[in-house]
Amino acid sequence: MSKLMWKPGTMLYPLPAVMVSCRNNEGINNILTVAWTGIICTNPAMLYISVRPERHSYNMIKETGEFVINIPNRKLAFATDFCGVKSGRDIDKFAHLKLTPAKSNLVAAPFIDECPVNLECKVKEIVKLGSHDMFIAEILCVNVDEGLLDSKGKLQLNKADLICYTHGEYRTLADSMGSFGFSVRKKDDKKRK
């Protein structure tokens, strides 16, 4: 296989495309789309988002130290893109997109009720990186749409029809190729899958 060497770039794809909701100290809400995000610790549960300092939501998150990661599905692809290209300085994104700012359990920032999963977060540290600053945050709680639970209460996230971001495009997720540990599972266990 022949390879070309390119300059350093953001080629780690696909990425989660999430809608980050926040609220400033005056009670004004906003939504920002972020693809530079991910889990960084299990215990305590922590994640990060990287945001450009010139973004409207940057100071809202910095001043309150709170935000909510809202995981969108296929139905919210338009809203996800819109919240990434329009500024909250110019438009109320919740009202314009007819999204519901639901009351969070542990943070002042609302969660987007239409998203199947919402992670309420508290900022622990801000790391200056260059074009973006990284907000390292603890996940205080997770809100999950009850319709995604099976009869035993197990989360069936594959039913959420989630989207991702890859090289400038929003995409749905592909079919399952196996569950965690399938490569080492005994043959008898594989039949039960």
N, CA, C and O of each residue as an XYZ file, in Angstrom:
772
protein
N       0.845     -1.172      0.000
C       0.000      0.000      0.000
C       0.890      1.234      0.000
O       1.786      1.362      0.835
N       0.645      2.123     -0.920
C       1.422      3.354     -1.037
C       0.787      4.455     -0.181
O      -0.432      4.621     -0.188
N       1.613      5.205      0.553
C       1.120      6.282      1.432
C       1.769      7.600      1.058
O       2.922      7.641      0.630
N       1.009      8.685      1.227
C       1.519     10.032      1.054
C       1.711     10.662      2.428
O       0.888     10.458      3.320
N       2.779     11.419      2.608
C       2.983     12.115      3.860
C       2.413     13.521      3.729
O       2.804     14.272      2.836
N       1.480     13.880      4.627
C       0.882     15.200      4.659
C       1.385     15.957      5.874
O       1.955     15.367      6.792
N       1.173     17.270      5.878
C       1.521     18.085      7.045
C       0.605     17.692      8.215
O      -0.430     17.063      7.999
N       0.976     18.056      9.446
C       0.130     17.727     10.591
C      -1.276     18.301     10.408
O      -1.440     19.423      9.930
N      -2.266     17.533     10.785
C      -3.653     17.984     10.637
C      -4.596     17.186     11.513
O      -4.196     16.232     12.180
N      -5.838     17.587     11.500
C      -6.862     16.958     12.340
C      -7.504     15.795     11.595
O      -8.640     15.909     11.134
N      -6.804     14.696     11.473
C      -7.270     13.535     10.710
C      -7.723     12.378     11.582
O      -7.786     11.242     11.110
N      -8.035     12.638     12.829
C      -8.534     11.585     13.698
C     -10.057     11.575     13.597
O     -10.737     12.299     14.324
N     -10.583     10.760     12.703
C     -12.017     10.692     12.439
C     -12.492      9.253     12.491
O     -11.674      8.345     12.341
N     -13.781      9.004     12.697
C     -14.860      9.955     12.984
C     -14.804     10.440     14.426
O     -14.136      9.860     15.282
N     -15.529     11.523     14.659
C     -15.617     12.138     15.978
C     -17.078     12.285     16.373
O     -17.948     12.359     15.505
N     -17.357     12.327     17.663
C     -18.734     12.632     18.045
C     -19.054     14.074     17.666
O     -18.226     14.962     17.866
N     -20.216     14.310     17.135
C     -20.696     15.672     16.887
C     -21.707     15.937     17.992
O     -22.774     15.324     18.015
N     -21.385     16.839     18.905
C     -22.268     17.088     20.042
C     -22.717     18.539     20.068
O     -22.048     19.432     19.548
N     -23.856     18.743     20.682
C     -24.377     20.093     20.895
C     -24.143     20.422     22.364
O     -24.645     19.730     23.250
N     -23.381     21.479     22.617
C     -23.057     21.882     23.984
C     -23.977     23.031     24.362
O     -23.962     24.090     23.734
N     -24.771     22.810     25.391
C     -25.636     23.891     25.869
C     -24.999     24.535     27.089
O     -24.355     23.875     27.905
N     -25.200     25.849     27.189
C     -24.617     26.596     28.295
C     -25.537     27.761     28.638
O     -26.453     28.094     27.885
N     -25.276     28.366     29.780
C     -26.068     29.521     30.237
C     -25.123     30.468     30.942
O     -24.288     30.041     31.740
N     -25.253     31.775     30.648
C     -24.393     32.731     31.337
C     -24.999     33.113     32.681
O     -26.084     32.644     33.025
N     -24.316     33.952     33.440
C     -24.783     34.345     34.771
C     -26.056     35.180     34.739
O     -26.725     35.328     35.762
N     -26.398     35.730     33.573
C     -27.641     36.499     33.434
C     -28.812     35.610     33.011
O     -29.928     36.103     32.845
N     -28.576     34.320     32.838
C     -29.648     33.394     32.479
C     -29.899     33.239     30.995
O     -30.917     32.671     30.599
N     -28.987     33.734     30.161
C     -29.127     33.600     28.704
C     -28.501     32.286     28.263
O     -27.357     31.984     28.605
N     -29.263     31.508     27.498
C     -28.825     30.190     27.027
C     -28.199     30.266     25.646
O     -28.477     31.189     24.880
N     -27.368     29.309     25.337
C     -26.807     29.177     23.994
C     -26.476     27.712     23.729
O     -26.364     26.898     24.646
N     -26.325     27.411     22.447
C     -25.912     26.076     22.008
C     -24.745     26.245     21.050
O     -24.770     27.110     20.174
N     -23.735     25.423     21.218
C     -22.548     25.431     20.370
C     -22.280     23.997     19.930
O     -22.361     23.079     20.747
N     -21.966     23.790     18.673
C     -21.625     22.451     18.198
C     -20.125     22.250     18.335
O     -19.331     23.120     17.978
N     -19.750     21.081     18.860
C     -18.350     20.752     19.098
C     -18.063     19.354     18.559
O     -18.839     18.425     18.782
N     -16.962     19.211     17.859
C     -16.495     17.887     17.453
C     -15.198     17.535     18.177
O     -14.816     16.365     18.221
N     -14.521     18.523     18.741
C     -13.308     18.238     19.499
C     -13.734     17.938     20.937
O     -13.735     18.818     21.798
N     -14.094     16.681     21.175
C     -14.555     16.252     22.483
C     -14.289     14.766     22.672
O     -14.119     14.028     21.702
N     -14.256     14.338     23.913
C     -14.071     12.920     24.190
C     -13.932     12.641     25.672
O     -13.713     13.547     26.477
N     -14.061     11.373     26.015
C     -13.894     10.909     27.391
C     -12.396     10.866     27.707
O     -11.594     10.433     26.880
N     -12.029     11.318     28.908
C     -10.618     11.287     29.290
C     -10.354     10.530     30.585
O      -9.196     10.284     30.922
N     -11.403     10.153     31.321
C     -11.210      9.432     32.575
C     -12.495      8.693     32.933
O     -13.599      9.159     32.653
N     -12.323      7.523     33.561
C     -13.478      6.733     33.990
C     -13.907      7.072     35.408
O     -15.095      7.240     35.684
N     -12.922      7.171     36.313
C     -13.252      7.400     37.707
C     -12.370      8.490     38.287
O     -11.216      8.204     38.605
N     -12.839      9.722     38.445
C     -14.208     10.138     38.172
C     -14.462     10.239     36.667
O     -13.531     10.413     35.881
N     -15.720     10.128     36.281
C     -16.079     10.248     34.869
C     -15.789     11.676     34.408
O     -16.332     12.642     34.946
N     -14.913     11.788     33.390
C     -14.513     13.112     32.914
C     -14.421     13.123     31.399
O     -14.193     12.095     30.761
N     -14.606     14.311     30.838
C     -14.481     14.515     29.400
C     -13.866     15.879     29.152
O     -13.571     16.627     30.085
N     -13.679     16.186     27.884
C     -13.174     17.512     27.530
C     -13.953     18.026     26.329
O     -14.511     17.256     25.547
N     -13.975     19.338     26.203
C     -14.377     19.992     24.953
C     -13.320     21.044     24.667
O     -12.816     21.691     25.585
N     -12.985     21.215     23.402
C     -12.055     22.274     23.013
C     -12.840     23.324     22.251
O     -13.558     23.016     21.300
N     -12.691     24.583     22.686
C     -13.485     25.691     22.142
C     -12.545     26.849     21.813
O     -11.624     27.153     22.571
N     -12.792     27.484     20.677
C     -12.038     28.691     20.330
C     -12.450     29.835     21.263
O     -13.645     30.028     21.489
N     -11.497     30.597     21.811
C     -11.837     31.695     22.724
C     -12.754     32.760     22.112
O     -13.458     33.456     22.844
N     -12.755     32.895     20.790
C     -13.613     33.910     20.171
C     -15.069     33.468     20.018
O     -15.922     34.276     19.652
N     -15.359     32.200     20.294
C     -16.741     31.715     20.206
C     -17.588     32.335     21.318
O     -17.100     32.547     22.429
N     -18.837     32.622     21.022
C     -19.754     33.243     21.979
C     -19.900     32.413     23.255
O     -19.951     32.968     24.353
N     -19.965     31.106     23.118
C     -20.162     30.219     24.274
C     -18.934     30.130     25.171
O     -19.048     29.763     26.341
N     -17.766     30.460     24.639
C     -16.524     30.311     25.406
C     -16.611     31.023     26.755
O     -16.373     30.409     27.795
N     -16.952     32.315     26.745
C     -17.004     33.081     27.994
C     -18.160     32.641     28.885
O     -18.070     32.730     30.110
N     -19.246     32.165     28.275
C     -20.373     31.664     29.069
C     -19.930     30.458     29.897
O     -20.245     30.358     31.083
N     -19.202     29.551     29.262
C     -18.726     28.353     29.954
C     -17.637     28.720     30.961
O     -17.604     28.190     32.071
N     -16.751     29.626     30.566
C     -15.656     30.030     31.452
C     -16.185     30.707     32.715
O     -15.691     30.435     33.810
N     -17.189     31.589     32.580
C     -17.688     32.331     33.750
C     -18.521     31.464     34.694
O     -18.505     31.694     35.903
N     -19.249     30.470     34.169
C     -20.101     29.639     35.027
C     -19.436     28.321     35.423
O     -19.765     27.740     36.457
N     -18.502     27.855     34.596
C     -17.854     26.581     34.864
C     -18.766     25.388     34.667
O     -18.540     24.327     35.249
N     -19.809     25.554     33.840
C     -20.768     24.480     33.605
C     -21.186     24.420     32.140
O     -21.182     25.427     31.431
N     -21.543     23.231     31.712
C     -22.133     23.035     30.390
C     -22.766     21.654     30.343
O     -22.557     20.828     31.231
N     -23.540     21.417     29.295
C     -24.146     20.102     29.083
C     -23.785     19.634     27.683
O     -23.960     20.366     26.708
N     -23.283     18.414     27.590
C     -23.058     17.783     26.283
C     -24.355     17.080     25.917
O     -24.840     16.232     26.666
N     -24.914     17.426     24.775
C     -26.146     16.836     24.276
C     -25.791     16.031     23.033
O     -25.261     16.576     22.064
N     -26.083     14.736     23.062
C     -25.716     13.865     21.946
C     -26.879     13.800     20.967
O     -27.937     13.267     21.299
N     -26.694     14.339     19.754
C     -27.796     14.406     18.794
C     -27.951     13.121     17.974
O     -27.041     12.297     17.888
N     -29.121     12.988     17.386
C     -29.390     11.871     16.482
C     -29.638     12.404     15.071
O     -29.492     13.599     14.811
N     -30.009     11.513     14.181
C     -30.222     11.870     12.773
C     -31.222     13.020     12.617
O     -31.021     13.906     11.786
N     -32.287     13.008     13.405
C     -33.313     14.052     13.311
C     -32.754     15.435     13.633
O     -33.311     16.448     13.207
N     -31.657     15.477     14.381
C     -31.081     16.754     14.807
C     -29.837     17.152     14.014
O     -29.101     18.046     14.431
N     -29.598     16.500     12.879
C     -28.408     16.821     12.072
C     -28.424     18.275     11.612
O     -27.399     18.953     11.682
N     -29.574     18.765     11.142
C     -29.675     20.170     10.693
C     -29.371     21.106     11.854
O     -28.588     22.044     11.707
N     -29.985     20.858     13.006
C     -29.764     21.707     14.182
C     -28.314     21.650     14.633
O     -27.750     22.664     15.044
N     -27.708     20.472     14.559
C     -26.304     20.314     14.954
C     -25.412     21.186     14.074
O     -24.542     21.897     14.577
N     -25.626     21.130     12.780
C     -24.837     21.954     11.865
C     -25.107     23.442     12.101
O     -24.171     24.239     12.174
N     -26.372     23.812     12.218
C     -26.768     25.209     12.410
C     -26.085     25.809     13.642
O     -25.588     26.934     13.595
N     -26.063     25.053     14.738
C     -25.469     25.555     15.979
C     -23.953     25.672     15.896
O     -23.329     26.288     16.760
N     -23.364     25.089     14.870
C     -21.929     25.199     14.665
C     -21.534     26.342     13.750
O     -20.379     26.767     13.747
N     -22.487     26.843     12.972
C     -22.151     27.904     12.011
C     -22.817     29.246     12.314
O     -22.410     30.268     11.763
N     -23.813     29.261     13.164
C     -24.477     30.509     13.561
C     -24.066     30.882     14.974
O     -23.900     30.011     15.829
N     -23.903     32.165     15.218
C     -23.465     32.640     16.528
C     -24.657     32.982     17.414
O     -25.647     33.555     16.958
N     -24.540     32.619     18.686
C     -25.538     32.990     19.678
C     -25.552     34.483     19.966
O     -26.459     34.973     20.638
N     -24.563     35.210     19.469
C     -24.578     36.674     19.600
C     -25.712     37.262     18.755
O     -26.253     38.322     19.072
N     -26.064     36.550     17.669
C     -27.018     37.068     16.692
C     -28.395     36.422     16.746
O     -29.357     36.980     16.219
N     -28.506     35.247     17.380
C     -29.757     34.500     17.302
C     -29.922     33.614     18.534
O     -28.949     33.073     19.060
N     -31.158     33.477     18.980
C     -31.490     32.533     20.052
C     -31.691     31.179     19.372
O     -32.727     30.936     18.752
N     -30.711     30.314     19.491
C     -30.750     29.032     18.767
C     -31.846     28.110     19.279
O     -32.460     27.388     18.493
N     -32.101     28.121     20.585
C     -33.198     27.301     21.112
C     -34.513     27.700     20.446
O     -35.239     26.840     19.946
N     -34.827     29.000     20.436
C     -36.088     29.482     19.859
C     -36.131     29.260     18.350
O     -37.127     28.769     17.817
N     -35.056     29.619     17.669
C     -35.030     29.506     16.208
C     -35.225     28.066     15.736
O     -35.932     27.820     14.759
N     -34.599     27.121     16.427
C     -34.660     25.715     16.024
C     -35.796     24.949     16.713
O     -35.983     23.754     16.483
N     -36.555     25.662     17.566
C     -37.664     25.051     18.308
C     -37.185     23.867     19.159
O     -37.815     22.811     19.205
N     -36.047     24.084     19.827
C     -35.496     23.086     20.742
C     -35.900     23.448     22.165
O     -36.052     24.623     22.498
N     -36.071     22.437     22.994
C     -36.547     22.639     24.361
C     -35.382     22.711     25.347
O     -34.649     21.736     25.509
N     -35.204     23.876     26.018
C     -34.175     23.972     27.057
C     -34.726     23.386     28.370
O     -35.392     24.087     29.131
N     -34.447     22.111     28.628
C     -34.965     21.430     29.817
C     -34.100     21.737     31.030
O     -32.897     21.969     30.910
N     -34.733     21.735     32.203
C     -34.013     22.014     33.452
C     -33.103     20.844     33.802
O     -33.555     19.711     33.963
N     -31.820     21.140     33.917
C     -30.845     20.121     34.298
C     -30.996     19.778     35.774
O     -31.609     20.524     36.538
N     -30.435     18.652     36.160
C     -30.516     18.192     37.543
C     -29.473     18.845     38.444
O     -29.772     19.189     39.587
N     -28.228     19.023     37.929
C     -27.131     19.433     38.794
C     -26.368     20.671     38.325
O     -25.465     21.131     39.023
N     -26.710     21.216     37.168
C     -26.061     22.440     36.675
C     -27.134     23.432     36.239
O     -28.272     23.045     35.973
N     -26.773     24.699     36.167
C     -27.730     25.731     35.755
C     -28.000     25.690     34.251
O     -29.100     26.022     33.809
N     -27.008     25.287     33.471
C     -27.188     25.205     32.008
C     -28.275     24.188     31.689
O     -28.319     23.118     32.296
N     -29.157     24.513     30.736
C     -30.211     23.558     30.382
C     -29.668     22.443     29.500
O     -28.625     22.599     28.865
N     -30.375     21.319     29.461
C     -30.050     20.312     28.461
C     -31.077     20.405     27.343
O     -32.169     20.941     27.536
N     -30.728     19.887     26.181
C     -31.631     19.900     25.022
C     -32.498     18.652     25.116
O     -32.014     17.535     24.938
N     -33.772     18.849     25.395
C     -34.675     17.731     25.644
C     -34.788     16.785     24.454
O     -34.986     15.585     24.645
N     -34.670     17.291     23.246
C     -34.808     16.463     22.047
C     -33.631     15.507     21.828
O     -33.762     14.543     21.073
N     -32.499     15.751     22.464
C     -31.345     14.855     22.342
C     -31.559     13.636     23.228
O     -32.008     13.780     24.366
N     -31.250     12.438     22.735
C     -31.508     11.224     23.510
C     -30.631     11.055     24.752
O     -31.015     10.355     25.689
N     -29.459     11.690     24.767
C     -28.546     11.572     25.911
C     -27.949     12.953     26.203
O     -27.576     13.690     25.291
N     -27.869     13.284     27.492
C     -27.317     14.569     27.928
C     -26.376     14.323     29.100
O     -26.719     13.594     30.031
N     -25.192     14.926     29.059
C     -24.200     14.777     30.122
C     -23.977     16.132     30.787
O     -23.438     17.050     30.169
N     -24.389     16.253     32.037
C     -24.221     17.500     32.776
C     -22.790     17.554     33.320
O     -22.329     16.614     33.967
N     -22.095     18.662     33.051
C     -20.654     18.738     33.331
C     -20.266     19.969     34.128
O     -20.866     21.036     33.994
N     -19.245     19.797     34.964
C     -18.654     20.873     35.760
C     -17.184     20.995     35.386
O     -16.433     20.025     35.483
N     -16.772     22.183     34.959
C     -15.393     22.419     34.532
C     -14.445     22.308     35.726
O     -14.686     22.881     36.788
N     -13.360     21.555     35.521
C     -12.328     21.390     36.551
C     -11.059     22.160     36.208
O     -10.328     22.592     37.100
N     -10.800     22.329     34.916
C      -9.556     22.985     34.478
C      -9.723     23.477     33.048
O     -10.433     22.867     32.248
N      -9.061     24.587     32.735
C      -9.017     25.102     31.367
C      -7.556     25.101     30.938
O      -6.704     25.695     31.600
N      -7.274     24.433     29.833
C      -5.911     24.333     29.326
C      -5.816     25.100     28.010
O      -6.533     24.793     27.058
N      -4.938     26.088     27.956
C      -4.724     26.855     26.715
C      -3.857     26.016     25.786
O      -2.775     25.571     26.169
N      -4.334     25.803     24.562
C      -3.627     24.923     23.637
C      -3.063     25.642     22.410
O      -2.018     25.239     21.899
N      -3.708     26.667     21.938
C      -3.346     27.334     20.680
C      -4.614     27.939     20.114
O      -5.144     28.902     20.669
N      -5.111     27.384     19.009
C      -6.354     27.892     18.421
C      -7.555     27.644     19.330
O      -8.543     28.376     19.258
N      -7.484     26.623     20.184
C      -8.567     26.251     21.080
C      -8.062     26.174     22.521
O      -6.875     25.962     22.768
N      -8.989     26.350     23.463
C      -8.726     26.054     24.864
C      -9.537     24.812     25.215
O     -10.670     24.647     24.763
N      -8.948     23.951     26.017
C      -9.611     22.713     26.399
C     -10.232     22.867     27.791
O      -9.546     23.181     28.764
N     -11.544     22.638     27.859
C     -12.259     22.616     29.126
C     -12.315     21.162     29.588
O     -12.999     20.338     28.981
N     -11.601     20.856     30.653
C     -11.644     19.520     31.242
C     -12.751     19.556     32.291
O     -12.758     20.415     33.173
N     -13.685     18.614     32.184
C     -14.856     18.668     33.053
C     -15.223     17.305     33.618
O     -14.990     16.269     32.995
N     -15.796     17.332     34.800
C     -16.330     16.121     35.412
C     -17.776     15.965     34.981
O     -18.532     16.937     34.954
N     -18.160     14.739     34.645
C     -19.546     14.438     34.295
C     -20.281     14.205     35.614
O     -20.006     13.239     36.326
N     -21.217     15.098     35.929
C     -21.936     15.011     37.201
C     -23.087     14.016     37.144
O     -23.362     13.319     38.121
N     -23.763     13.951     35.992
C     -24.832     12.973     35.798
C     -25.128     12.862     34.309
O     -24.742     13.719     33.514
N     -25.823     11.788     33.952
C     -26.209     11.528     32.567
C     -27.723     11.369     32.528
O     -28.291     10.627     33.329
N     -28.376     12.059     31.606
C     -29.819     11.938     31.398
C     -30.037     11.128     30.131
O     -29.474     11.449     29.084
N     -30.852     10.075     30.215
C     -31.062      9.160     29.099
C     -32.550      9.032     28.811
O     -33.358      8.882     29.727
N     -32.904      9.092     27.538
C     -34.284      8.889     27.099
C     -34.729      7.482     27.500
O     -34.095      6.496     27.122
N     -35.819      7.392     28.267
C     -36.309      6.092     28.744
C     -36.633      5.132     27.600
O     -36.582      3.916     27.780
N     -36.966      5.667     26.428
C     -37.286      4.835     25.276
C     -36.096      4.041     24.756
O     -36.265      3.150     23.923
N     -34.891      4.352     25.238
C     -33.693      3.636     24.808
C     -33.350      2.460     25.716
O     -32.350      1.778     25.493
N     -34.170      2.219     26.738
C     -33.909      1.118     27.653
C     -34.714     -0.107     27.230
O     -35.869      0.007     26.819
N     -34.087     -1.281     27.337
C     -34.815     -2.514     27.038
C     -35.618     -2.933     28.268
O     -35.625     -2.215     29.268
N     -36.288     -4.073     28.210
C     -37.154     -4.525     29.301
C     -36.399     -4.779     30.601
O     -37.004     -4.796     31.674
N     -35.090     -4.976     30.517
C     -34.270     -5.204     31.711
C     -33.587     -3.928     32.201
O     -32.812     -3.959     33.157
N     -33.880     -2.806     31.541
C     -33.291     -1.537     31.942
C     -31.922     -1.273     31.351
O     -31.249     -0.323     31.751
N     -31.497     -2.102     30.400
C     -30.187     -1.920     29.762
C     -30.309     -0.890     28.635
O     -31.255     -0.918     27.848
N     -29.332      0.017     28.578
C     -29.317      1.051     27.550
C     -29.044      0.434     26.182
O     -28.071     -0.301     26.013
N     -29.889      0.726     25.223
C     -29.746      0.279     23.836
C     -29.421      1.505     22.976
O     -30.255      1.963     22.195
N     -28.200      2.029     23.129
C     -27.807      3.268     22.469
C     -27.865      3.161     20.948
O     -28.033      4.168     20.260
N     -27.728      1.951     20.425
C     -27.805      1.761     18.977
C     -29.175      2.165     18.427
O     -29.289      2.445     17.233
N     -30.193      2.201     19.246
C     -31.539      2.596     18.809
C     -31.700      4.112     18.707
O     -32.719      4.598     18.217
N     -30.701      4.853     19.166
C     -30.797      6.314     19.189
C     -30.539      6.956     17.830
O     -30.845      8.134     17.643
N     -29.984      6.209     16.879
C     -29.684      6.730     15.539
C     -28.744      7.942     15.608
O     -28.998      8.984     15.005
N     -27.653      7.771     16.362
C     -26.697      8.848     16.603
C     -25.919      9.204     15.336
O     -25.827      8.417     14.395
N     -25.370     10.407     15.346
C     -24.560     10.879     14.215
C     -23.137     11.145     14.685
O     -22.867     11.264     15.880
N     -22.236     11.237     13.710
C     -20.846     11.593     13.995
C     -20.387     12.586     12.936
O     -21.109     12.884     11.984
N     -19.183     13.086     13.119
C     -18.590     14.054     12.191
C     -17.314     13.434     11.646
O     -16.460     12.987     12.411
N     -17.184     13.406     10.334
C     -15.966     12.859      9.745
C     -15.555     13.673      8.522
O     -16.265     13.727      7.518
N     -14.403     14.295      8.635
C     -13.780     15.029      7.539
C     -14.759     15.964      6.819
O     -14.893     15.922      5.596
N     -15.442     16.811      7.607
C     -16.322     17.825      7.039
C     -17.749     17.378      6.776
O     -18.537     18.153      6.234
N     -18.107     16.151      7.144
C     -19.461     15.655      6.900
C     -20.056     15.062      8.170
O     -19.347     14.514      9.014
N     -21.377     15.183      8.283
C     -22.114     14.498      9.345
C     -22.569     13.164      8.773
O     -23.053     13.097      7.643
N     -22.411     12.101      9.559
C     -22.777     10.756      9.102
C     -23.479     10.016     10.224
O     -23.304     10.320     11.404
N     -24.279      9.033      9.825
C     -24.851      8.132     10.816
C     -23.821      7.060     11.112
O     -22.844      6.908     10.380
N     -24.040      6.321     12.183
C     -23.103      5.263     12.551
C     -23.433      3.980     11.809
O     -24.599      3.712     11.520
N     -22.425      3.190     11.501
C     -22.582      1.956     10.724
C     -23.125      0.829     11.590
O     -23.327      0.991     12.793
N     -23.353     -0.307     10.963
C     -23.832     -1.502     11.657
C     -22.779     -2.019     12.638
O     -21.585     -1.766     12.478
N     -23.233     -2.734     13.636
C     -22.338     -3.333     14.621
C     -21.534     -4.466     13.990
O     -22.061     -5.261     13.213
N     -20.258     -4.524     14.337
C     -19.390     -5.615     13.865
C     -19.037     -6.560     15.002
O     -18.374     -7.572     14.774
N     -19.459     -6.258     16.205
C     -19.177     -7.074     17.374
C     -19.220     -6.214     18.619
O     -19.154     -4.988     18.536
N     -19.331     -6.843     19.762
C     -19.348     -6.107     21.022
C     -17.971     -6.204     21.682
O     -17.133     -7.012     21.282
N     -17.754     -5.372     22.691
C     -16.463     -5.320     23.352
C     -16.034     -6.718     23.786
O     -16.789     -7.421     24.458
N     -14.836     -7.119     23.406
C     -14.278     -8.414     23.764
C     -14.613     -9.538     22.803
O     -14.260    -10.688     23.062
N     -15.293     -9.233     21.686
C     -15.691    -10.298     20.756
C     -14.496    -11.018     20.147
O     -14.611    -12.178     19.752
N     -13.369    -10.357     20.065
C     -12.190    -10.968     19.444
C     -11.573    -12.087     20.291
O     -10.836    -12.926     19.773
N     -11.870    -12.095     21.564
C     -11.291    -13.113     22.441
C     -12.350    -14.017     23.074
O     -12.019    -14.905     23.861
N     -13.603    -13.798     22.739
C     -14.690    -14.585     23.310
C     -14.641    -16.019     22.809
O     -14.285    -16.261     21.656
N     -14.991    -16.963     23.655
C     -15.031    -18.372     23.272
C     -16.124    -18.592     22.243
O     -17.102    -17.844     22.206
N     -15.969    -19.609     21.405
C     -16.940    -19.888     20.344
C     -18.355    -20.065     20.871
O     -19.303    -19.570     20.260
N     -18.518    -20.759     21.986
C     -19.852    -20.974     22.542
C     -20.494    -19.647     22.920
O     -21.702    -19.473     22.754
N     -19.679    -18.686     23.439
C     -20.194    -17.367     23.807
C     -20.609    -16.582     22.568
O     -21.582    -15.828     22.607
N     -19.875    -16.755     21.466
C     -20.180    -16.022     20.229
C     -21.565    -16.395     19.703
O     -22.267    -15.546     19.154
N     -21.961    -17.654     19.865
C     -23.275    -18.104     19.386
C     -24.401    -17.421     20.144
O     -25.479    -17.194     19.593
N     -24.153    -17.090     21.414
C     -25.169    -16.438     22.251
C     -25.307    -14.951     21.960
O     -26.275    -14.332     22.402
N     -24.385    -14.376     21.244
C     -24.364    -12.933     20.976
C     -25.622    -12.424     20.334
O     -25.734    -11.229     20.057
